[in-house]
Amino acid sequence: MRTVVAGTALLGVVLSGCSALQFRTAERDSGPVRVAVQDKAGENPTPAPPEDGLPEGMKEVSVNLGAECPVDVSLAMADDWSEGTGTDAFHSFTRGASVADRDVVAITCTQGYDESPQSVVDAKKKFAFSEQGSSVISQRTGSLAAGSYWSFHGVLGASEILAIDQKPTSMYGARIGYKTNGRLVEIGVEMRALESDTAAADEFKKMLPTVTLDDEKVPAPRFK
């Protein structure tokens, strides 16, 4: 008994007299939780994602596309985006003081004239990124509860009508063929910035996976 007490007391003195000692716990993919005492701090535990699932520094922005297209569209955005004037079926957000390099996010809805949600998507894929210098870098297609989607990341050539200031432009977005109230519509979510603006591109990579239609997530491609 005396040996146990003495050993415990000695351990307490060692720990209290050495402020450099650190306790760390870490969970691995397998195996038990380990507790260690070491003379310097180890790796910090991996932080848990936010409870709301939104990227750090962003908030959810939601728009309704009106009576002709009664669909709620939402995505995560930072506070420095400003919404401009538009219509129920057209919402635009911009960032930057100069038109020559202004970042743009556009959310739109138009009547679909194709036979099905999938044919809406197929037509958009056929004619998008079609000008010289344009290319699709990564993309994904699939089905939603009420339609079909095409999500993408590409570069618009300088001659594309949506290119910013007639310069190569990065575009991230999704085009969706959707059925609502018995009508076929085409919904677009597009994010554009000059190709040279790598910070905006990094932000778009975080924003695109947060796009939802009527609370259903639109899957994003794997970015290359």
Secondary structure, DSSP 8 states (H G I E B T S, - for coil): -HHHHHHHHHHHHHHHT-TT-EEEEE--SSS--EEEEESS----------TT---TT-EEEEEE--TTS--EEEEEE-TT-EE---BTTEEEEEESS-GGG-EEEEEEEEE--SSSHHHHHHHHHHHTT-STT-EEEEEEEEEETTEEEEEEEEEE-TTSTTSGGGS-EEEEEEEEEEEETTEEEEEEEEEEEETT-HHHHHHHHHHGGG-EETTEE-------
